[in-house]
């Protein structure tokens, strides 16, 4: 009989993503999907009691090219009202009108304190995202 494995594992990020049945390229559709992704991210943050200061947007296009955009702030990101404006700000950097989106994801990471020099500094991260179950 073997003893159970006990591991000390610290979560480094919380994220979610959604792959679309048909690619999206219109402002209204992107805004709606971004909003719902933020709501799912907030739900996962609460469920995991996670605290992070960096928001990362992941976008995969019709041709499977993938980009990420990130922003780090000086406070913990927990709520829709904190995350949605940042997500919209990151999405403004993405040209999706002529390059349709296949997948959209958001993640929160970076639990460390931010120095004044790091505040609102842009960084690019690669994150693993948990896929949404197929509906």
Protein Blocks (a to p, Z undefined) as FASTA:
>chain_A
ZZddddddddfbdcdddddfbacfbfklmmmmmmmmmmmmmmmmmmnopacfbdcddddd
fkopacddddddfbdcfbfklmmmmmmmmmmmpcfklmccfbdcdddehjbccdfklgop
acdddddddddddZZ
